[in-house]
Amino acid sequence: MTTNMLSLTGVSRRFGGLTALHELTLNVPAGARHAVIGPNGAGKSTLLNLIAGTDRPTTGMIVVNGRDVTGMPARLRARHGVGRTFQHPAIFPRLPVAANLALAATPNPDNTAGRQEAEHITAILDTARLTGHGSVPAGQLSYGLQRRLELAMALARRPRLLLLDEPSAGLDPGEIAQLTTLLTNLGADTTVLLVDHHLDLVWSVAQTVTVLHHGRHLATGTPEQVRADPAVSDAYLNPGGHTTAADRAAPRAARGAVLLRVRQVHAAYRGAPVIDGIDLDVHDGEAVAVLGRNGAGKTTLLNTIAGLHPAQSPTRIEWNGRPLAINLAHLPARAGIALVPQGRRIFTGLTVREHLTFASTTTLRARRRSTAATGQRWTVAGVLDLLPALAARLHHPAQRLSGGEQQMLALARALLTQPRLLILDEPTEGLAPAVTAQLTDALAGLLSDGLAILIAEQNLAAVTALADRFVVLDHGRLAMTATASDLTEDDPRQRLHTLLGIQPAGSNP
């Protein structure tokens, strides 16, 4: 008889008048690879929080490895063999990679210490392909390596039950292939419960899949059964009502004059060069995509343009034909440059209305300048018309929003600064297919209205539907430029795939 590593019986969770997860009964056998999928706001992260002990269920019972842990705090569940990762990397950024792993591998009562633990950490470094990074401060790793470190930290405690919350979010194609291999090769002594929107990863790793929708159980079965379920298709896999890339193929108005001109951008972290002599132009009403593997320098480039990361000589930035002071974030913002950062960086304790009110009332000067320059003015009512999902959440604290709603809030906040150029860093990270389509539709509408967009994104399909031009970075240098029409040809498309680490069909990662 198969032993269940995880058993949920009638588990639910309410937050005030909101039921985030309705009563759910689920069994996951020991050694299984089980995935939970569903739209943003379906209750997936709430479910992981309940299993990990971060939240307590309103009703029901949770049993892990034969023991009732319903009332057990998170720290004791960790000792009982529950490990987890989060939607955004939970690491100690100032500590070296090896020190992060040493803290995570603090021996359980039934583990040995000393030399065996040191050997275990070395093995984990090798498994996570972090060998050679042991002495590097974790905060200096690329985003993909930080995610890999967090997973290594979870594995360092030898968990019996491993909970993974969006482990592929923000990873490039090569890193997702490596993640797939790592999860597939985990031993049978580790049971995996995986939440992720990257469906190729889910279908490759999971033996069984549960689908949630609006906090309710929709289906459970093999990947083949779930993909064939019409209800799952309608709710998640193929939601209707959104335009496609072909629909957006109608030409926009001809691009205007050069709005942003960047020349010889150089930037570093603690003396280590990250960006080395990049040139970039963005025209009025144009969408430019910055592509590349994690660690290529995309986020550093965007943050340097926005004034959040110090630029080095001989960097020159011009805005609307005039020099723009670098290394002072308030000046690009006043000029009309708005950044939607990776990870959203919202204020979790503020409501949606408070975010929007704060953004609109503290940028009066920027709004007047933008109005004079562009003839438009974004209001709270206007962004709610553009992003209607927020209208029903005005009084909700941001921490209770789904990932998609948080991304919409970050976009709305940026628009209320009245930008002429919108910079977005991985805007579709962790979003369900339906929300990605909604966000892409919204950005396409902004482009049609004449806003310029500079976007870094790992979701190649989404960014291809938006961008007029593509700039590809490799190890901090400009490796390729192409127009949207260029990528309809085989040679440029294959070169792009090579730079991004996209494996040809049928090849091994």
N, C-alpha and C positions, 0 to 999 in steps of 0.2 A: 504494500500500500504506500502511495506517495505521501511524504510528509510535507505539510505546508510550512514555508518559512514565514509567510505573512497571511493573516486572516483578519478581515474586516467584517463586522456584523452590525448592520444598521447604523453606520457611522455618518454623522452629519455635522455641519457647522453653520451657525448663524452669527452674524455681526449686527446687533440691533435688529432692525426690521428686514435686513437683507439675509437671505439664505444662500450662502456661497456654495454649499455642498449639501444636496439632499441625501437622504438615507441611502448608503451604499454598502452592499455586501460583495466582498471580493476575496478570492483565495489565490495566492501565488505560491506554487510549489518550490521547494528548496532547489537551488541551482538553476531556476528558470530565468529567462530573459523576457520580461514583461514590459510593455510600453503603455503609456496613457497619453492619448492625443485628444484634441478638440480645439474649438475656437478660443481666442483670448477671452478670459472671463468665464471659462467653463468650469473652473474649480480645481484645476490640475495642481497648481502650486499650493492651494489650500490643502489638498489631499496630502501632498508631501509634507507640509508643515504639521499636519495632524499625526502622521506616521512617525516623524522625527521627534515630536514632542514640543516643537516651537509653539504650537497652538493646542488647546484641549478641545476634544469633540463636544458638541452640544448633546448628542445622543450617541449610543453605540459602544462597541468594544473593539479594541485593537490588540491582537495577539501576535507577538514576534517570537519565532522559534519556540513555540509552545508555552510562552509566558505572557500573561495579561499585562500589558504595559500602558493601559489606558490612562492611569493616573500617574505614571512615572515621568519625571522631568527629563528634558532633553539630554542632560549630561549623563544620567543613568542609562538612558536608552543607548547612548554612544558606547558606554561600557558593556552593554548587553549585545553589542555587535551591529548597531545601526550607524552607517556612515552616509554622508551626503555631500553634494555640491549645490551651489546656488545659481540663480539666473545671472548674477554678475560675480566675478571671481572674489572669493573670500580668502584673502591671503594677508600676510604681514609684510607690507611693501618695503619697510626699511631693513628687514632681516634678510640675510642671504638665503638662497634657495635651500641649501642643506639644513639651515637652522629652522626654516619653515617645516621641513619634513621631520626633523628631530622633535619639534614640539608636537606635531601631529602623531608621531609614533610613540609618545609617552606610554610605557608598557601598561597593558591591562593586567589585572591581578593574576591572570593565568598565562601571561607571557613572560619570557625570560628577557633579561636586560643585557647591557654591556656589549660585548663584541658581536653577539648575534643580532642585536638591534642595529649596530653599525653596518653589518653585512646586509641587513634587510633594507636599510635606507639606500645603500649602494645599488641593490637590486631594483628598487623602485625607481631610482634615477634612470637606470638603464631601460626599464620597462616603459617609462614615460618619455624616453628620448630626451632627457634633460642632462645627461652626462656632459660635463664640460661647463655647466652653468651653476654648479654647486656654490661657488663663492660670489655669484652675482646677486646684488640686492633684488628682491622679487619685483619691486616696483619698476625696475629698469627693463624687465622682460617685455617683449612684445605681448599684445593682447592674447594671441594664440598660445604663447608659452605660459602666460599667467593661468589660462584655463587648464592647460596641461598640468601645471603645478598644483592647482587646486584638486584636480582628480587624483594626482599622485598622493597628496596629503590625505585624501579620503581613503585611498588604498593602503596607506602606511599603517593604519590601525587594524588591518586584516578584517574588514567588515564582513559579517555574515549576510547582511542586507545592505545593498548600496543604492541610495536614492540619488538620481541624477536629474537636475532641473535645468533644461535647455543647455546641455553640454556643448552643442554645436553652434550656439549663438555667437556670431562674430568671427567664426573660423573660416579660413579660406578652403578651397576644394581639397588641396593636398592634406591639410590638417584634419578635415572631416574623414578622408580616407584612412588616415592614421588612427583616428578615434574609433572608426568602425572596426579596424583590425584589433585594436587593444581590447575593446569590449567583447568582441567575438572570441578572443583567445583567453579571457579570464577563466580561471578554474571553476569547476562545478561547486566548490565550497563557497562561492560568492553568488548570491542571488541579486539580480539587477532589476530595479524598477525605474524605467526611463521615461521622462517627459521631454518631448521635443517636437518642433514643427518641421524639422528636416525629414521629410517622409522617406527619402531614399535610405537615410540612416536607420529609421525605424523599421522599414521592411527588411533591411539587411541583418539587423541585430535581433529583433524581437521574434520570439516564438509565438506569443499571444499578445493581443492588443485590446485595451479597453478604451472606448470612446465616451467622453463626457460632453454634454451640451447644456448650457445654462444651469450648471450644477447638478444635472441629472444624468444617470447612467443611460446611455443610448445603445451600446452594443459591446459585446466581448467575444472574441474569437481569434482564429488565426489571421495573419495578414491577408491571406486570400479571401477569407470570409468577410473581413471588415471592408476590404476594397470593393467587394461585390454587393455590399449592403446599400440599397437606394437611400435609406434615411441618413446614413453616414455621408454619402456623396452629396446630398442636398444640404446638409448642415455644415460640412467641413471641407470635403475633398474638392468639390466642384461647385462652390456657391455661385449663383447667378447674379445678374444685376450690375456687373462691372465691365467696363470697356477693356479691350485687349490691346496688345501692342499694334495690331493691324488697324484697330479703330483710331489709334492715336497717330497713325502714319500720315494723316493729312498735314501738309506743310503749315508751319506757323508763319507768322509775319517774318520777313527778313530780319536777321539779327542786326542790331544797331552798332554804334561805335564801341570801341574798347572801353569797358567800364573799369575792369581791374587788370592792371599790368604788373606782373611779378617777374623780377629778373635776378638771377644769381642768388637764389635763396640758399642760405647755409644755416643749419641749426644743429645743436649737439645736446647730449645729456652728460653732464659731468665730464666734459672734455671729449667724449666719444662722439664722432660725427654721425649724424642720422640723416640729414638732408645735405646734399652736396651739389650746389649749382643748378637748381631747377629753374626753368623759365616757364611761365604760364600766363595766358591771356583768357579773360572771360568777357564776352560782349554783352551789351544790353539785350535782355530777352533770350539769352542762350543758356543751355544746360550743358555743363562740362562734368564728366565723370572722372574721378581719380581712382584707378584700380591698382591692384597689386596684392601680393601675399602679405599676411600679417608680418610686421617687422620691416616692411618696405619703406615706411616713412609717411604713410597717408595721413594719419592723425596728426603727426608732428607738422606736416605741411599746412593742414587746415588751421591748426591752433596758432601757427606762426603768422599766418595771414590775418587771423582774428585778433592778434596781439596777446594771446594767452601764453605763448611760448617764446622765449627770447630768441630773436634772430641775430645772426652774426654777420659781420662785414664779409663780402661787399653787398649784402642783401639790399635790394631796392624795390619798393612797392609804390605804385602810382594808382590813384583812385580818381576816375573821371578826368584824367589828364594832369593831375596835380600830385606832388609827392605826399605820401601818407606816412606820418610818424609811426615807427615800429616800436614794439615792446610796450605799448600803452593801450590796453584793451578798450578803454572808454572812447578813444578817438575813432577806431574803426566802427564801433557801435553807433556813435553819433553821426558818422558819415553815411551810414545806411547799410552796414554789414551786420547780419544777424547769424548767430551760430546755434544750431541744434546739436548738442554734443552727444557723443557716444555714451550710452548709459542714462540719457535723459536728464539727470541731475536736477530733478524737481525737489521741492520742499515737501517731504512726506506728510508733515503735520498740517499743512495748509489745504484748504478745500480748493476745488477747481475754480470757484468764483473768486476766492482770494488770490490765487495765482494770476488770473486774468485782470482783476482789478489792480493788483500791484504793478503788473507789466504796463498797463495802459496809463496809469496815473503817474508813473515815475519816468516816462519817456516823452513828456510833452514837447521838449525841445527837438528831440529826434523826429517826432511825429510832424511838427511844423516844417522842418527841413525836408522831410520825405514828401510831404504833401506838396510843397512848392516845386519839388523836383519831378515828381511823378504824377501829380494830379489825382492821387487816390489816398484814401485814409482808411486804415483798418480799425474797426471798432470791435468791442466785445460781441455785439450782435452779429457783425460780419463774420468773425471767425467761428461763431456757433452755427451760422448758416453753412459755412464751408465744411465744418466738422461736427455734424449734428449729434454724433455719439456723446459729445461732451455736454450737450444741453440737458440731458437727463441725469447728469452726474454733478451738477453745479455745487451741491451741498455736501458732496462726498469728499473726505480727505484723500489726498493723492495716493497715500499708501494702500488704499482700498480699491484703487482702480486696477483694471487688467493691464497687461503690458501694452496692448494696443492703445488703450485709452490714455495711458501715460505718455506714449509717443505722440498722440494727437495733442495732448496738453502742452508738451514741449514745443511742438510746431506752432500752436496757437500763441503761446507766450512770445515766440520769436517774431511772429507776424505783427504783433501789437507794438513792436519797436519801429514799425514802418520801414522795413528794409527795401533796398533796391537789389541787393545780392543776399540770397539765402544760402548759407553753408550748412550742409547736413552730413554728419558722420555716422555711418551705419544706421540709417533710420529704420530699416526693416528688421533689425536684429531682434530675434525672439518673437516675431509676429506670425500669426496664423495666415494661411493663404488668403482668406477673405479680407483680413485687415491690411495685408500687404497691398491687395488690389485697391482697397479704399484709399490708402495713403498715396499710392501711385496715381490714382485718379485725381486726388486733391492737388498733388504737385504738378500734374499735367495741366490742370486748370490755372494754376498760378503762372506757369510758363506762358499759357495762352494770353494771360492778362499783361504780359510784358516783364514779369519778374525774372531776374537772372538767378541761376542755381549752380552751385558747385557742390558736388556730392561724392563722398567716398562710400562704397557699398560692395559687399561680398555677393549679394544676390544679383547675379549677372543678368538674369531674365528681366528682373524689375528695372534695373538701371538701363538696360538696352532699350526698353520701351520709352525712356525719358530723354536720354542724352543725345545731343547733337554731335559732340566730340568726346573722345576718350583719351586720357593721359595715363600711361601705365608706368608705375615706379618699380624699380628693382634695386634693393640695397641702397636706397636713398638717392638714386640717380634716375633720370628720365630714360626709360628703355624703349618706349614706343608711343607714338601718337597716331590716332586714326579718327576718321569721321564715321558716322553711323552707316553710311553707304559703303565705306571700305570694308566693314565687317560682314557684308553680304558675300564677299569673295573668300575663297577657300584659304589662300595663303595668309592674309592678315588675320583671319579668324583662328587659324591653327597657331600662328605665332602668339596671339593673345592667350589662347588656351595653355600653351607651353609656359608662358610667363606666370600664369595664375595657378599652375599645377593641376590643371584639369586633365584627368587621365583619359586617353582614348577608350572608346567602348570596348569592353572585353579584356582590358589590360589589368594587371595586378598593381595595387598601390605600393 
